Structures are given as structure tokens and as C-alpha cells.
Amino acid sequence: MENRETWITGIGLLSSLGEGIDTHVARLNSGDVPVTDFQTYPTFLFHPLGPVDFDKQIPKKGDQRQMELWQRIGTYTAGLALTDAGVAGNQELLKRMDMIVAAAGGERDIKVDASIAEELRTHNNPEARLNQRLLSELRPTLFLAQLSNLLAGNISIVHGVVGSSRTFMGEEGSGIQAVQTAHARIKAGQSDLALVGGAYNAARPDMLGLWEFAHLHYRDEFKPVFAPGRKPGMATGTGSCFLVLESRKHAEARGAKPIAKLTHVESARSKRDAGGVRATVSALVEAARKYAPNASAIYTSATGAEPATSEEAEALKAAGLPVRSVVSRIGQTFESMFPFGIAFAALAIANGKLAAPMPDVPLEIAGADGVKSIIVSTVGHWRGEGAGIVEAI
């Protein structure tokens, strides 16, 4: 019978911790205080993008100029993943590579928004004037640059990934669906090689304002997500994660060195009444343990939004495993949160060591070395839950 294991053969990472696998492993294992910015937008804490030279993966300045920052981040990180997997520049492989991207809409023109809002405050006929401004300010080229699938398009143009392409929208849930779809296609024999991931730019005034209007943004000095007494809210982060997923047979045929294997992915949507998140997370963890009874830890993308995070903490505590919060280390990156969790779990397994526990966080207890299996969970700030299992090969 054909072996349809899904191997992780490439990882691309870009976040506030820096760039690439080695930098992230070193920072995650060191226990260093995460990188945050509390000055750029006073009272709005976020995790800023680390240093990056976009020329290394996007050599044409023209390509860079027509991308918004989140697209440059994602395209760059996709290149890191392709390079790590040993497929960058290999046209024979790239033309058969499936691409599944989790992406939101593009960035707004803040100056135009502010100008329109200011004018409408005193205009005698604000509805008519709004229509006039929209007709003159929103050019077709600007609209096209806002499309979510432009990230996939730019990756295709810059890196030559020209197999099938899918784009999912829907914040944290889209990242889960992207990974789940790639895993399911490989398992079913419909795909042999896939690039999966997403990107997010947290340093956007429009998004910071959106989360603030929804009473969801974290407004305090940094504290880990599960720290006792932490104020509710999301500390967002700029970053991107892309994974190269591959069937075992295909990877072995080309001599690829695997990092870990992705055993199972399951998505869900919890009720958001009292106890709904707790029940969903408990069910997801219980289901995952049937596939991985010897799991050593749980890597979670708990957002910090309440009451979901407190209920998730109760479910994770009941599981009795060491927990590592991804968001506490790099910030909430929405579409790419689940890929980040998969990547961090894979690196922990490859190095046989969990990320250093954060001090004064009871859930982040120390774990034994030689870790072989990790459950990865995600609970969306509003909707979108899921879990996966990453194991040693």
C-alpha cells in the first residue's frame, strides 16, 4: 500500500524574533524577553518586524514596489521555505507544486481615509460627497493590490510556483484550513508537494484601530498570554510563516531531509456561549491524543482575547501537558498563526527540546528533552478553532 505520510521538508520564518530557522530556534530556546513595541503607537503594544533585507528573496525592485508590506513579508518568507526544502529554482518541482495561502485583504490608504473622514464631518451632503471621493480616490490598480490572492500571485511571479493555487480568507480559521487542505490532498494522493502559509503586518494604524474599536487590542506593558492577572486583549505581531509539505514517497525519491511529519489536522468552530471554547478545545485535544497518545506538549496560539483565552487555559490545564504559547513569543499574526504553531512544534521535535518556558506562567511547565510528539492548537479571537499533530520521523 502506498505510504501517504505528510512530511514537513521546509520552513520559512519571519517575525519579531528575526529571520529563519536558526535564529528562531536560538531565541525560542534562550528564554529571551520577546521583542515588542509600545512607543510607535502609545498604549498599543505590538510585536514589530525584525530586520530583513527583501532583496535576498525578492531581487527585483519593481516587484517589491508593487507589493504592500504584508505581501513582501509573505513572498520573502515563502522563498525561505522553498530554499530550506531544496526546491527553490527547480522548475520541474515548482511547476507541480500546489500553493495554499491564508490571507486577508490589503492595507488601506490611511491618508485618503483620514482626508475623507475629515471632509465628511462638515460637508452639507456627506453621502453624495463620499461617493464622489470614492470614485476619484479608489483607482482600479489600488483595488487590485488589495486582493487577498495577490500574495499567491506574487509568490508565483517571484519564485515560480506555478502548480494549483488556493487562497483562504478568515483570520485564524483560514490558516487551519490551508494546512488541513494540503495535508488532506497529500494523504489522498491528490498532491505530492505543497507550499502553505500566510503573512500579517501588525504595524497598521487601520488594523490597530479596528481591534481597538472591537475592544480586542491589548493595551498594557508586555505579559505572556497565560500570565496571571494579564489584562485581556491581543498583542498583534508582524510576521509570516510558510511550510513545504510533501508526501513521504516524493521526499524520499528526491532525497529531501524531513524536519518532522504532520500526522493529523482537524478544524472546528466552537460555540461562543459560556463554556463553548473550553468544550471545543477539550474535544480537539482528546481527539488528537487518539492519534498521538504519547504527546509531550501542546503548542497553542491562544490570542489573549477574552473569555476565549481563559476557557482555553482551563482545557489545556486539564490536559496535563506542558504548554507553550506561540502568541506570547511573536504576537498574534492571525492567518499564519496555525502554520507558526506547526513550524515551532516541528523545530522543537527536530531539536528534541521544547521552547524555554516563560517565567511566572503556570501552564508553561518544563518538559523533558527528546520530545517526539506535539499537539498544536488554535482558538480564533472570534471564530476558527483547530488542532494538529507534529511528530518525529
KOLLO-628267 format. One record per residue: residue number from 1; x, y, z of N, C-alpha, C in turn. Coordinates in steps of 0.2 Angstrom, whole numbers. Example, Ala and Ser with C-alpha at 12.3 -4.5 7.8 and 13.67 -1.06 7.14 Angstrom:
// KOLLO-628267
PT   num     n.x     n.y     n.z    ca.x    ca.y    ca.z     c.x     c.y     c.z
PT     1      66     -28      39      62     -22      39      66     -16      39
PT     2      64     -11      35      68      -5      36      64       0      39
//
This chain:
// KOLLO-628267
PT   num     n.x     n.y     n.z    ca.x    ca.y    ca.z     c.x     c.y     c.z
PT     1       4      -6       0       0       0       0       4       6       0
PT     2       3      11      -4       7      17      -4       7      21       2
PT     3      13      23       4      13      27      10      12      34       9
PT     4       7      37      13       4      44      11       6      48      17
PT     5      11      47      21      13      51      26      15      58      23
PT     6      13      63      28      15      70      26      21      73      30
PT     7      26      74      26      32      76      29      33      84      28
PT     8      36      87      33      37      94      33      45      95      31
PT     9      46      97      25      53      97      22      56     104      22
PT    10      52     109      23      54     116      23      50     120      27
PT    11      54     125      30      51     130      35      54     137      33
PT    12      49     142      32      51     149      32      48     153      37
PT    13      52     157      41      50     161      46      53     168      46
PT    14      48     173      47      50     180      48      45     183      53
PT    15      48     185      59      44     188      64      48     193      68
PT    16      46     195      74      49     200      78      56     197      81
PT    17      56     190      81      62     187      83      67     187      78
PT    18      66     188      72      71     188      67      69     184      61
PT    19      74     182      57      73     178      51      76     171      51
PT    20      72     166      49      75     160      48      75     155      53
PT    21      76     149      52      75     143      57      80     144      63
PT    22      87     145      61      92     145      66      91     151      71
PT    23      89     157      69      88     162      73      82     161      78
PT    24      76     158      75      70     157      79      72     151      84
PT    25      75     146      82      77     141      87      81     144      93
PT    26      86     148      91      90     151      97      86     155     101
PT    27      82     159      98      78     164     103      73     160     107
PT    28      69     155     104      64     152     107      67     148     113
PT    29      73     145     112      76     141     117      80     145     123
PT    30      81     151     121      85     155     126      81     158     132
PT    31      74     159     130      70     162     135      71     169     136
PT    32      73     172     130      74     180     130      67     183     130
PT    33      67     189     133      60     193     133      58     194     125
PT    34      52     193     123      50     194     117      51     201     115
PT    35      52     203     108      53     209     106      46     213     105
PT    36      45     218     108      39     222     107      40     229     106
PT    37      34     233     104      35     240     103      29     243     106
PT    38      30     248     111      25     251     115      25     258     114
PT    39      30     261     109      31     268     108      28     271     102
PT    40      28     267      96      26     269      90      19     272      90
PT    41      15     268      93       8     270      94       6     269     102
PT    42       8     274     105       7     274     113       1     271     115
PT    43       1     266     120      -4     262     123      -6     256     119
PT    44      -3     256     112      -5     250     108       2     245     108
PT    45       2     240     111       8     236     111       7     231     105
PT    46      13     230     101      13     225      96      20     222      95
PT    47      21     217      92      27     214      90      30     216      83
PT    48      35     220      83      37     223      76      41     218      72
PT    49      41     219      66      45     215      61      53     216      63
PT    50      56     211      63      64     211      64      67     213      58
PT    51      74     214      58      77     217      52      77     212      46
PT    52      76     214      40      75     210      34      78     214      28
PT    53      82     210      24      84     213      18      80     210      12
PT    54      74     213      10      70     210       5      73     208      -2
PT    55      79     211      -3      82     210      -9      85     202     -10
PT    56      86     199      -4      88     192      -4      83     187      -7
PT    57      77     188      -6      72     184      -9      68     187     -15
PT    58      68     194     -15      64     197     -20      69     202     -23
PT    59      73     200     -28      78     204     -31      76     210     -35
PT    60      70     209     -38      68     215     -42      64     220     -38
PT    61      67     226     -39      64     232     -35      57     233     -37
PT    62      56     232     -44      49     233     -47      44     229     -43
PT    63      46     223     -42      42     218     -39      40     220     -32
PT    64      45     223     -28      44     225     -21      40     231     -21
PT    65      41     236     -26      37     242     -25      29     241     -26
PT    66      27     236     -30      20     235     -31      17     230     -26
PT    67      21     228     -21      18     224     -16      17     229      -9
PT    68      12     228      -6      11     230       1      16     226       6
PT    69      17     229      11      22     226      16      20     219      18
PT    70      14     218      19      12     211      21      13     206      15
PT    71      13     208       9      14     204       3      22     203       3
PT    72      26     208       4      33     207       4      35     202       9
PT    73      32     203      15      34     198      20      32     191      18
PT    74      26     190      16      24     183      14      28     180       8
PT    75      30     185       3      33     182      -3      41     181      -1
PT    76      43     185       4      50     183       6      51     177      10
PT    77      46     176      14      46     170      19      44     164      15
PT    78      40     164      10      39     158       5      46     156       2
PT    79      50     161       0      56     160      -3      61     156       2
PT    80      60     158       8      64     155      13      62     147      14
PT    81      56     146      14      53     139      15      56     135       9
PT    82      55     138       3      57     134      -3      65     133      -3
PT    83      68     138      -1      76     136      -1      77     131       5
PT    84      74     131      10      75     126      16      73     119      13
PT    85      68     119       9      66     112       7      70     110       1
PT    86      75     114      -2      79     112      -8      75     112     -14
PT    87      70     116     -15      66     116     -21      66     123     -25
PT    88      69     128     -21      70     134     -25      73     134     -31
PT    89      71     137     -36      74     137     -43      73     131     -47
PT    90      70     125     -44      70     119     -48      63     119     -51
PT    91      63     121     -58      57     122     -61      53     116     -62
PT    92      56     110     -62      52     104     -63      48     102     -57
PT    93      51     104     -51      47     103     -45      42     109     -44
PT    94      44     115     -45      39     121     -44      33     121     -49
PT    95      34     118     -55      28     118     -59      23     113     -57
PT    96      25     108     -52      20     104     -50      18     105     -42
PT    97      20     111     -40      19     112     -33      13     116     -32
PT    98       9     113     -27       2     117     -25       4     122     -20
PT    99       0     127     -21       1     133     -16      -6     135     -13
PT   100      -6     135      -6     -12     136      -2     -10     142       3
PT   101     -13     147       2     -11     153       5     -17     156      10
PT   102     -16     158      16     -21     161      20     -19     168      21
PT   103     -24     172      18     -23     179      18     -29     183      19
PT   104     -28     189      21     -33     194      22     -33     199      16
PT   105     -37     204      17     -37     209      12     -31     214      12
PT   106     -30     218       8     -24     223       8     -25     228      13
PT   107     -19     232      13     -19     238      18     -22     244      15
PT   108     -25     248      19     -29     254      17     -24     260      16
PT   109     -27     265      12     -23     271      11     -25     275      17
PT   110     -21     276      22     -23     279      28     -24     287      27
PT   111     -20     290      23     -21     297      21     -27     298      18
PT   112     -29     294      13     -36     295      10     -42     294      15
PT   113     -41     289      19     -47     288      24     -47     294      28
PT   114     -42     297      31     -42     302      35     -45     309      32
PT   115     -43     310      26     -45     315      22     -52     315      21
PT   116     -55     309      19     -62     309      18     -66     309      24
PT   117     -64     306      30     -67     307      36     -67     314      38
PT   118     -62     318      37     -62     325      40     -66     329      36
PT   119     -67     328      29     -71     332      25     -78     331      26
PT   120     -80     324      27     -87     322      28     -90     325      35
PT   121     -86     327      40     -88     330      46     -92     336      45
PT   122     -90     340      40     -93     347      39     -97     348      33
PT   123     -97     343      28    -100     343      22    -108     343      22
PT   124    -111     347      18    -118     348      19    -122     341      16
PT   125    -119     338      12    -122     332       9    -116     326       9
PT   126    -115     323      15    -109     319      16    -110     312      12
PT   127    -116     310      11    -117     303       7    -115     304       0
PT   128    -117     310      -3    -115     311     -10    -108     312     -11
PT   129    -105     316      -6     -98     318      -7     -94     312      -6
PT   130     -96     307      -2     -92     301      -1     -92     297      -7
PT   131     -97     297     -11     -97     293     -17     -93     296     -22
PT   132     -93     303     -22     -88     307     -27     -81     305     -25
PT   133     -79     305     -19     -72     304     -17     -70     297     -18
PT   134     -75     292     -17     -73     285     -18     -71     284     -26
PT   135     -75     287     -30     -74     287     -37     -68     290     -39
PT   136     -65     295     -36     -59     298     -38     -53     295     -35
PT   137     -54     293     -29     -48     290     -25     -47     283     -25
PT   138     -52     279     -26     -51     271     -27     -50     269     -34
PT   139     -43     270     -36     -42     268     -43     -42     260     -44
PT   140     -43     258     -50     -43     250     -51     -37     247     -49
PT   141     -31     250     -50     -25     247     -48     -24     247     -41
PT   142     -27     252     -37     -27     251     -30     -31     246     -28
PT   143     -37     245     -30     -41     240     -28     -38     233     -29
PT   144     -35     232     -35     -32     225     -37     -26     224     -32
PT   145     -23     229     -30     -17     227     -25     -20     225     -18
PT   146     -26     226     -17     -29     224     -10     -32     217     -10
PT   147     -32     214     -16     -35     207     -16     -30     202     -12
PT   148     -34     198      -9     -30     193      -4     -26     188      -8
PT   149     -28     186     -14     -25     181     -18     -19     184     -22
PT   150     -17     191     -21     -11     194     -24      -5     191     -20
PT   151      -6     189     -14       0     186     -11       2     180     -15
PT   152      -3     175     -16      -1     169     -20       2     171     -27
PT   153      -1     176     -30       1     179     -37       8     181     -36
PT   154      10     185     -31      17     187     -31      22     182     -29
PT   155      20     177     -25      24     171     -24      25     167     -31
PT   156      20     167     -35      21     163     -41      26     167     -46
PT   157      25     174     -46      29     178     -50      36     178     -48
PT   158      37     179     -42      44     179     -39      48     173     -39
PT   159      44     167     -37      48     161     -35      46     156     -40
PT   160      41     157     -45      40     152     -50      36     146     -48
PT   161      32     147     -42      27     141     -40      21     142     -44
PT   162      20     137     -49      15     138     -54      10     132     -55
PT   163      10     128     -49       5     122     -49      -2     125     -47
PT   164      -6     121     -44     -13     124     -42     -12     129     -37
PT   165     -17     134     -36     -16     139     -31     -23     140     -28
PT   166     -23     140     -21     -29     142     -17     -28     147     -12
PT   167     -33     151     -11     -32     156      -6     -38     156      -1
PT   168     -37     156       5     -42     155      10     -42     162      14
PT   169     -48     165      15     -49     170      20     -53     168      26
PT   170     -51     172      31     -55     170      38     -51     170      44
PT   171     -46     174      44     -41     175      50     -39     169      52
PT   172     -39     167      59     -35     161      61     -38     155      58
PT   173     -45     154      57     -48     149      53     -45     147      47
PT   174     -43     152      43     -40     151      36     -34     148      36
PT   175     -29     149      41     -23     146      42     -24     138      43
PT   176     -29     137      48     -30     130      49     -33     126      43
PT   177     -37     129      39     -40     126      33     -35     125      28
PT   178     -30     130      27     -25     130      22     -20     123      24
PT   179     -18     123      30     -14     117      32     -18     110      31
PT   180     -24     111      33     -29     105      33     -30     102      26
PT   181     -31     107      21     -32     105      14     -26     102      11
PT   182     -20     105      13     -14     102      10     -12      95      12
PT   183     -13      95      19     -12      88      22     -17      83      19
PT   184     -23      85      18     -29      80      16     -27      78       8
PT   185     -25      83       4     -23      82      -3     -17      77      -3
PT   186     -12      78       1      -6      73       1      -8      66       3
PT   187     -12      66       9     -14      60      11     -19      56       6
PT   188     -23      59       2     -27      56      -3     -23      55      -9
PT   189     -17      57     -10     -14      56     -16     -15      61     -21
PT   190     -18      66     -20     -20      71     -25     -14      76     -25
PT   191     -10      76     -21      -4      81     -21       2      78     -18
PT   192       8      80     -21      14      77     -18      18      82     -15
PT   193      17      89     -17      21      94     -14      17     100     -14
PT   194      18     104      -8      13     110      -7      17     115      -3
PT   195      16     121      -5      18     127      -1      12     130       3
PT   196      12     131       9       7     133      13       9     138      18
PT   197       5     144      19       7     149      24       3     155      23
PT   198       5     160      27       2     167      27       6     172      30
PT   199       4     178      30       8     184      32       3     189      35
PT   200       6     193      40       2     199      43       6     204      45
PT   201       4     210      44       8     216      46       4     220      51
PT   202       7     219      57       3     222      63       4     230      64
PT   203       9     233      61      10     240      62       6     244      57
PT   204       0     243      57      -5     246      53     -10     250      57
PT   205     -10     257      57     -15     260      61     -22     258      60
PT   206     -24     257      54     -31     255      52     -33     248      56
PT   207     -28     244      56     -30     237      60     -29     238      67
PT   208     -25     242      70     -24     244      77     -31     247      79
PT   209     -33     252      75     -39     255      77     -45     250      76
PT   210     -45     246      71     -51     241      71     -51     237      77
PT   211     -45     234      79     -46     230      85     -47     234      92
PT   212     -45     240      92     -47     244      97     -55     246      98
PT   213     -58     247      92     -65     248      91     -69     242      94
PT   214     -66     236      93     -69     230      95     -67     228     102
PT   215     -64     232     105     -61     231     112     -57     224     112
PT   216     -53     223     107     -49     217     107     -42     218     108
PT   217     -39     224     107     -32     225     107     -29     226     114
PT   218     -24     223     115     -20     223     122     -17     230     123
PT   219     -19     233     128     -16     240     130     -13     240     137
PT   220      -7     237     137      -3     237     143       4     235     141
PT   221       9     235     146      16     233     145      15     225     144
PT   222      20     222     141      20     215     139      19     211     145
PT   223      15     206     144      14     200     148      12     194     144
PT   224      15     188     146      13     182     142       5     181     142
PT   225       3     178     137      -5     177     136      -8     174     142
PT   226      -4     168     145      -7     165     151      -5     167     158
PT   227      -2     173     158       1     176     164      -5     178     169
PT   228      -4     176     175     -10     178     180     -10     185     180
PT   229     -17     188     180     -18     195     181     -17     199     174
PT   230     -15     195     169     -14     199     162     -21     202     160
PT   231     -21     208     158     -27     212     155     -29     208     149
PT   232     -35     208     147     -37     204     141     -35     208     135
PT   233     -35     205     129     -33     208     123     -28     205     119
PT   234     -27     206     113     -22     204     108     -17     208     107
PT   235     -11     206     108      -5     210     106      -3     207      99
PT   236      -4     210      94      -3     208      87       4     208      85
PT   237       6     204      80      13     204      78      14     204      71
PT   238      19     207      68      20     207      61      25     200      60
PT   239      23     196      55      27     190      53      23     186      48
PT   240      27     181      46      25     176      41      28     170      42
PT   241      24     164      41      27     158      41      24     154      35
PT   242      29     150      31      27     146      26      30     139      27
PT   243      26     134      25      29     127      26      29     124      19
PT   244      34     119      18      33     115      12      31     108      15
PT   245      26     106      13      23      99      15      24      95       9
PT   246      25      88      10      27      84       5      25      77       7
PT   247      23      73       2      22      66       3      29      62       5
PT   248      29      57       9      35      54      11      38      51       4
PT   249      34      48       0      37      45      -6      40      50     -10
PT   250      37      55     -11      40      61     -15      47      63     -12
PT   251      47      64      -6      53      67      -2      58      62      -3
PT   252      57      56      -2      62      51      -2      65      50      -9
PT   253      61      51     -14      63      50     -21      68      55     -23
PT   254      67      61     -20      72      67     -22      77      68     -16
PT   255      77      63     -11      82      64      -6      82      70      -1
PT   256      75      72       0      74      78       4      75      75      11
PT   257      78      80      16      78      78      23      72      81      26
PT   258      68      77      30      62      79      33      64      83      40
PT   259      60      87      42      61      91      48      56      87      53
PT   260      50      85      52      46      82      56      40      79      51
PT   261      35      76      54      29      74      50      23      77      53
PT   262      18      78      49      12      81      51       7      75      50
PT   263       5      73      56       1      67      57      -7      68      56
PT   264      -9      73      58     -17      74      59     -18      82      59
PT   265     -23      84      56     -26      91      56     -33      91      57
PT   266     -36      94      61     -44      94      62     -46     101      63
PT   267     -51     104      60     -54     110      61     -60     110      65
PT   268     -62     115      68     -69     116      72     -71     123      72
PT   269     -77     124      75     -79     130      76     -84     130      82
PT   270     -81     133      88     -84     132      94     -90     137      95
PT   271     -95     135      99    -100     140     101     -96     145     106
PT   272     -98     151     106     -95     156     110    -100     158     116
PT   273    -104     153     118    -108     155     124    -103     152     130
PT   274    -105     153     136    -101     151     141     -99     144     141
PT   275     -93     142     141     -90     135     141     -89     132     134
PT   276     -91     136     129     -91     133     122     -84     132     120
PT   277     -79     137     121     -72     136     119     -69     131     123
PT   278     -70     130     130     -67     125     134     -69     118     131
PT   279     -76     117     130     -78     111     127     -75     109     120
PT   280     -74     114     116     -71     113     109     -64     111     110
PT   281     -60     115     114     -53     113     115     -52     106     118
PT   282     -56     105     123     -55      98     126     -57      93     121
PT   283     -62      94     117     -63      89     112     -58      88     107
PT   284     -55      94     105     -49      93     100     -43      90     103
PT   285     -41      91     109     -36      88     112     -37      81     113
PT   286     -43      79     115     -45      72     116     -44      68     110
PT   287     -47      71     104     -46      68      98     -39      67      95
PT   288     -35      72      97     -28      72      95     -24      67      98
PT   289     -26      66     105     -22      61     109     -24      54     106
PT   290     -29      53     103     -31      46     100     -25      45      94
PT   291     -23      50      91     -18      49      86     -11      49      89
PT   292     -10      53      94      -4      54      97      -4      53     105
PT   293      -5      47     107      -6      46     114       0      47     119
PT   294       6      48     116      12      50     119      14      57     118
PT   295       9      61     116      11      68     115      14      71     121
PT   296      20      75     120      24      78     126      22      85     128
PT   297      18      88     123      17      95     125      11      98     120
PT   298       9     104     121       4     107     117       7     114     116
PT   299       7     116     109       9     122     107       3     126     105
PT   300       1     131     108      -6     134     107      -5     141     104
PT   301     -10     143     100     -10     150      98     -15     154     101
PT   302     -16     153     107     -21     157     111     -20     164     110
PT   303     -25     168     109     -24     175     107     -24     180     112
PT   304     -26     179     118     -27     184     123     -34     187     124
PT   305     -38     186     119     -45     189     119     -49     185     124
PT   306     -53     188     127     -57     185     132     -65     185     130
PT   307     -68     180     133     -66     175     138     -63     169     135
PT   308     -62     169     128     -60     163     125     -53     160     128
PT   309     -49     165     129     -42     163     132     -42     159     138
PT   310     -46     162     143     -47     159     150     -50     152     149
PT   311     -55     151     145     -58     145     144     -53     140     141
PT   312     -49     142     136     -44     138     133     -39     136     138
PT   313     -37     140     143     -32     139     148     -35     133     152
PT   314     -41     133     154     -44     128     158     -44     121     155
PT   315     -45     121     148     -45     115     145     -38     112     144
PT   316     -33     117     143     -26     115     142     -23     112     149
PT   317     -25     116     154     -23     114     161     -25     107     163
PT   318     -32     105     161     -34      98     162     -31      93     158
PT   319     -28      95     152     -24      90     148     -18      88     152
PT   320     -15      92     156      -9      90     160      -3      90     156
PT   321      -2      93     151       4      93     147       7     100     147
PT   322      14     100     146      17     107     146      14     111     140
PT   323      13     117     141      10     121     136      15     127     134
PT   324      15     128     128      19     134     125      15     138     121
PT   325      15     145     123      11     150     119      15     153     113
PT   326      12     152     107      16     155     101      15     162     101
PT   327       9     165     103       7     172     103      11     176     108
PT   328      13     173     113      17     176     118      24     178     116
PT   329      26     174     111      33     175     109      34     179     102
PT   330      28     179      98      29     183      92      23     187      91
PT   331      18     187      95      12     191      94       7     187      90
PT   332       1     190      89      -5     187      86      -4     189      78
PT   333      -3     184      74      -2     185      67      -8     182      63
PT   334     -13     181      66     -20     179      63     -19     173      58
PT   335     -19     175      51     -19     170      46     -14     165      47
PT   336      -8     167      49      -2     162      49      -1     159      56
PT   337      -6     160      61      -5     158      67      -4     150      68
PT   338      -8     147      64      -8     139      64      -2     137      61
PT   339       0     139      55       7     137      52      13     139      57
PT   340      13     144      60      18     146      65      18     140      71
PT   341      12     138      73      12     133      78      15     127      76
PT   342      13     125      70      16     119      67      23     119      66
PT   343      26     125      64      33     126      62      37     126      69
PT   344      34     129      74      38     129      81      38     122      84
PT   345      32     118      83      32     112      86      37     107      82
PT   346      37     108      75      42     104      71      49     105      73
PT   347      51     112      74      58     113      76      59     111      83
PT   348      54     111      88      56     108      94      57     100      94
PT   349      53      97      89      54      90      88      61      88      85
PT   350      63      92      80      69      92      77      75      93      81
PT   351      74      97      86      80      99      91      79      95      97
PT   352      73      91      98      72      87     104      71      91     110
PT   353      69      97     110      69     102     115      63     107     114
PT   354      59     107     119      53     112     119      56     119     120
PT   355      53     124     118      55     131     119      55     132     126
PT   356      59     137     128      60     138     135      54     141     138
PT   357      52     138     144      45     141     147      46     148     149
PT   358      41     151     149      40     158     151      40     159     159
PT   359      43     163     162      43     163     169      36     166     172
PT   360      34     163     177      28     165     181      22     164     177
PT   361      22     159     172      16     156     169      15     149     171
PT   362      10     148     175       9     141     177       8     135     172
PT   363       5     137     166       4     132     161      11     130     158
PT   364      16     135     158      22     133     154      27     130     159
PT   365      25     124     161      30     120     165      35     117     160
PT   366      41     115     163      46     112     160      44     106     157
PT   367      47     104     151      46      97     148      53      94     147
PT   368      52      87     147      58      83     146      61      84     139
PT   369      67      83     138      71      83     132      69      76     128
PT   370      71      77     122      69      71     117      62      70     115
PT   371      58      76     115      51      76     113      50      74     106
PT   372      45      69     105      44      66      99      37      67      96
PT   373      32      70     100      26      72      98      23      78     101
PT   374      20      82      97      17      88     100      10      90      97
PT   375       5      92     101      -1      94      99      -1     101      97
PT   376      -3     104      92      -4     111      90     -11     113      90
PT   377     -13     118      94     -20     120      94     -20     127      93
PT   378     -26     129      90     -28     136      89     -35     138      90
PT   379     -36     143      94     -43     146      95     -43     153      93
PT   380     -47     154      88     -48     161      85     -50     166      90
PT   381     -48     172      89     -51     178      93     -58     178      93
PT   382     -61     176      87     -68     177      86     -71     170      84
PT   383     -68     167      79     -70     161      77     -64     157      74
PT   384     -65     151      73     -59     147      70     -55     143      74
PT   385     -57     137      76     -53     133      80     -50     127      76
PT   386     -45     124      79     -42     118      76     -36     115      80
PT   387     -34     109      78     -28     106      81     -25     101      76
PT   388     -18     101      77     -14      96      73      -9      92      77
PT   389      -6      88      74      -1      84      77       5      84      73
PT   390      11      85      76      18      85      73      22      80      77
PT   391      25      76      73      29      70      76      35      69      73
PT   392      40      66      77      46      64      74      46      59      69
PT   393      50      58      64      50      53      59      55      48      61
//
